[in-house]
Amino acid sequence: MSASLVKTSVKLQAQLQSIPPVPWRDPQSVSPDEIRGYIQTLEAACLENPHSADLRTCLGMAYAVNYEAYKSMDALEQATVVDPTHFWAQLKFAELQYRLRALILAERETLKAVDLAQNTWQLNLARRQLQEIRQLSRDSLRNVTWDKPLTVPALVLSALLLVMFAAMTWA
C-alpha cells in the first residue's frame, strides 16, 4: 500500500468517525438541528471525497429523514452513478422510489439491487422490498407512469368549455 493511500485512508477514517451515529434509526428522537448538522457534515465529506458512494448514500438517507425528497433522490442517484455496483446505494434509491410510490421505477431499481447483493442477508432484504413493491402495485394502487401526452384531453376539454360558453351566451 502506498503512503498516499494510507494517508487518505486514515484521513477518511478520522472523518467518518466524526460523523455522528445514524440518526435515522428513530428520527423522532433526533432534533431537526442535529439532522441539519449531520447533513452539513455529510455534505462537506462528499465535497472532500466525491467518489465515495457510501457518503452519498448516507447523505441521501439523511435528506430523506429531513423530508427533502428531491435532494435525497439526487444524492442517492449520484451514489449509484459514482459506483454502479454499490448495493446499498441501489437499494436505498429503490426504497425512496417505493416510498414515493413510483412503483414501476422502484421495482426496476430493486431488481438491480437483487443482482448486486453479495450475501444472503442483502439478497433477502432486496427480495423482501421487491415483494412489498409487487404486492402494493398488485393490491392497492393504480400505478400511473405519466408518459402519455395530454394534448388530446386538453383540446377536448377546451372544446367543451367553448361549447358551454357559447351555449350560455346564446341562452
C-alpha positions as CSV (number, residue, x, y, z in Angstrom):
1,M,0.0,0.0,0.0
2,S,1.4,3.4,-1.0
3,A,2.0,6.1,1.6
4,S,-0.5,8.5,-0.1
5,L,-3.2,5.8,0.0
6,V,-2.5,5.2,3.8
7,K,-2.8,9.0,4.4
8,T,-6.0,9.3,2.5
9,S,-7.4,6.2,4.2
10,V,-6.5,7.5,7.7
11,K,-8.0,10.9,6.9
12,L,-11.2,9.4,5.7
13,Q,-11.5,7.1,8.7
14,A,-11.0,10.0,11.0
15,Q,-13.6,12.0,9.1
16,L,-16.1,9.1,9.2
17,Q,-15.6,8.7,12.9
18,S,-16.5,12.4,13.4
19,I,-19.9,11.7,11.7
20,P,-22.5,11.0,14.4
21,P,-24.1,7.6,14.6
22,V,-27.0,7.1,12.3
23,P,-29.9,9.4,13.4
24,W,-32.5,7.8,11.1
25,R,-33.0,4.7,13.2
26,D,-35.5,6.7,15.2
27,P,-36.0,10.1,13.5
28,Q,-38.5,11.2,16.1
29,S,-35.8,11.2,18.8
30,V,-33.4,13.5,16.9
31,S,-33.9,17.2,16.8
32,P,-34.1,18.9,13.4
33,D,-31.0,20.9,14.3
34,E,-29.0,17.7,14.8
35,I,-30.1,16.3,11.5
36,R,-29.2,19.6,9.8
37,G,-25.7,19.4,11.4
38,Y,-25.4,15.8,10.3
39,I,-26.4,16.8,6.7
40,Q,-23.8,19.6,6.7
41,T,-21.1,17.2,7.9
42,L,-22.0,14.7,5.2
43,E,-22.1,17.5,2.5
44,A,-18.6,18.6,3.5
45,A,-17.4,14.9,3.4
46,C,-18.9,14.4,0.0
47,L,-17.1,17.5,-1.3
48,E,-13.8,16.2,0.0
49,N,-14.5,12.6,-1.3
50,P,-16.6,13.0,-4.5
51,H,-16.1,9.3,-5.4
52,S,-17.5,7.9,-2.2
53,A,-20.8,6.1,-2.8
54,D,-21.0,5.3,0.9
55,L,-21.0,9.0,1.9
56,R,-23.5,9.9,-0.8
57,T,-25.8,7.1,0.3
58,C,-25.7,8.3,3.9
59,L,-26.3,11.9,2.7
60,G,-29.4,10.7,0.7
61,M,-30.7,8.9,3.7
62,A,-30.2,12.0,5.9
63,Y,-32.0,14.2,3.4
64,A,-34.9,11.7,3.4
65,V,-35.1,11.8,7.2
66,N,-35.2,15.6,6.9
67,Y,-38.1,15.3,4.4
68,E,-36.1,16.6,1.5
69,A,-37.2,14.1,-1.1
70,Y,-35.6,15.8,-4.2
71,K,-32.2,16.3,-2.6
72,S,-32.4,12.7,-1.3
73,M,-33.2,11.4,-4.8
74,D,-30.3,13.4,-6.3
75,A,-27.8,12.2,-3.7
76,L,-28.8,8.5,-4.0
77,E,-28.9,8.7,-7.8
78,Q,-25.4,10.3,-7.7
79,A,-24.2,7.4,-5.4
80,T,-25.4,4.9,-8.0
81,V,-23.6,6.8,-10.7
82,V,-20.4,7.0,-8.7
83,D,-20.4,3.3,-8.1
84,P,-22.9,1.3,-10.1
85,T,-22.0,-1.9,-8.2
86,H,-22.8,-0.4,-4.7
87,F,-25.6,-2.5,-3.3
88,W,-26.7,-0.1,-0.5
89,A,-26.9,2.9,-2.8
90,Q,-29.0,0.9,-5.3
91,L,-31.3,-0.5,-2.6
92,K,-31.9,2.9,-0.8
93,F,-32.5,4.6,-4.2
94,A,-35.1,1.9,-4.9
95,E,-36.6,2.3,-1.4
96,L,-37.0,6.0,-1.9
97,Q,-38.8,5.4,-5.2
98,Y,-41.0,2.9,-3.4
99,R,-41.8,5.3,-0.6
100,L,-42.7,8.0,-3.2
101,R,-45.0,5.4,-4.8
102,A,-43.1,5.4,-8.1
103,L,-43.6,1.6,-8.1
104,I,-42.5,0.8,-11.7
105,L,-39.2,2.6,-11.2
106,A,-38.9,1.1,-7.7
107,E,-39.3,-2.4,-9.0
108,R,-36.7,-1.9,-11.7
109,E,-34.2,-0.4,-9.3
110,T,-34.8,-3.1,-6.7
111,L,-34.2,-5.8,-9.3
112,K,-30.8,-4.1,-9.9
113,A,-30.2,-4.3,-6.1
114,V,-31.1,-8.0,-6.2
115,D,-28.4,-8.6,-8.8
116,L,-25.9,-6.6,-6.8
117,A,-26.5,-8.5,-3.5
118,Q,-23.2,-10.0,-2.2
119,N,-24.6,-12.2,0.6
120,T,-27.9,-13.9,1.6
121,W,-28.8,-11.1,4.1
122,Q,-28.6,-8.4,1.3
123,L,-30.4,-10.7,-1.1
124,N,-33.2,-11.3,1.5
125,L,-33.5,-7.5,2.1
126,A,-33.8,-6.8,-1.6
127,R,-36.3,-9.6,-2.2
128,R,-38.5,-8.5,0.7
129,Q,-38.6,-5.0,-0.7
130,L,-39.3,-6.3,-4.1
131,Q,-42.1,-8.4,-2.7
132,E,-43.6,-5.4,-0.9
133,I,-43.5,-3.3,-4.1
134,R,-45.2,-6.0,-6.2
135,Q,-47.8,-6.6,-3.6
136,L,-48.6,-2.9,-3.3
137,S,-48.8,-2.5,-7.1
138,R,-51.0,-5.5,-7.4
139,D,-53.3,-5.0,-4.5
140,S,-54.0,-1.3,-3.8
141,L,-52.5,1.2,-6.2
142,R,-53.0,2.1,-9.8
143,N,-49.5,3.0,-10.9
144,V,-49.5,5.9,-13.3
145,T,-46.4,6.3,-15.4
146,W,-47.2,9.8,-16.7
147,D,-45.7,9.1,-20.1
148,K,-48.8,9.8,-22.2
149,P,-49.2,13.2,-23.9
150,L,-52.1,15.3,-22.6
151,T,-52.6,17.3,-25.8
152,V,-55.8,15.5,-26.9
153,P,-57.6,15.6,-23.5
154,A,-56.6,19.3,-23.2
155,L,-58.1,20.1,-26.6
156,V,-61.3,18.2,-25.8
157,L,-61.7,20.0,-22.5
158,S,-61.1,23.3,-24.2
159,A,-63.7,22.5,-26.9
160,L,-66.3,21.5,-24.3
161,L,-65.6,24.7,-22.4
162,L,-66.0,26.7,-25.6
163,V,-69.3,25.0,-26.4
164,M,-70.6,25.6,-22.8
165,F,-69.6,29.3,-23.1
166,A,-71.3,29.7,-26.4
167,A,-74.5,28.0,-25.1
168,M,-74.5,30.2,-22.0
169,T,-74.1,33.4,-24.1
170,W,-76.9,32.5,-26.5
171,A,-79.3,31.4,-23.8
